[in-house]
């Protein structure tokens, strides 16, 4: 709802950009525990965001691959 940081890597990575409330993103992969998602935002910046910043239905979550 408020947006947040797009990071180089989960948790402590360098901030690359922001995602904004109501912005659509492409989901690329997720961490094994599902707490961070690798996304591409509307400005074509790719990085990691906390799942707490996203609204994702359960069916979509199940289709996102786990990062290797």
C-alpha positions in Angstrom: 0.0 0.0 0.0 2.9 2.4 0.7 5.6 1.0 -1.6 9.1 0.3 -0.6 12.7 -0.6 -1.7 13.8 -2.7 -4.6 17.1 -4.2 -3.4 20.1 -5.8 -5.1 19.6 -8.9 -2.9 17.2 -9.8 0.0 17.4 -8.0 3.3 20.6 -5.9 3.2 21.2 -5.4 -0.5 21.8 -2.0 -2.0 18.6 -0.1 -2.8 18.2 0.1 -6.6 14.8 1.7 -6.9 11.3 1.8 -5.3 8.0 0.2 -6.0 5.0 2.4 -5.4 1.5 1.7 -4.1 -0.7 0.1 -6.9 2.3 -0.4 -9.2 2.3 -3.7 -11.1 5.4 -5.8 -11.1 6.6 -8.9 -12.8 7.4 -11.8 -10.4 10.5 -13.6 -11.5 11.4 -15.9 -8.5 11.1 -16.1 -4.7 13.3 -17.2 -1.8 12.7 -20.7 -0.5 10.8 -19.4 2.5 8.7 -17.0 0.3 9.6 -13.9 2.2 11.4 -12.1 -0.7 10.5 -11.9 -4.3 12.7 -11.1 -7.3 10.7 -8.7 -9.4 10.9 -6.3 -12.4 9.1 -3.0 -11.8 7.4 -0.7 -14.3 10.7 1.1 -14.9 12.3 -2.2 -15.9 14.5 -2.3 -12.7 14.9 -5.8 -11.4 15.7 -6.6 -7.8 14.3 -8.1 -4.6 11.4 -6.9 -2.5 9.8 -8.1 0.7 6.6 -10.0 0.3 5.1 -7.6 2.8 5.1 -5.0 0.0 3.2 -7.1 -2.5 -0.4 -8.3 -2.9 -0.2 -11.8 -4.5 -3.0 -14.3 -4.5 -2.2 -17.9 -3.4 -2.5 -19.4 -6.9 0.1 -16.9 -8.3 2.4 -17.5 -5.3 2.4 -21.2 -6.1 3.5 -20.6 -9.7 6.5 -18.4 -8.9 9.7 -20.5 -9.0 12.1 -20.7 -6.0 15.4 -19.1 -6.7 18.4 -21.4 -7.1 
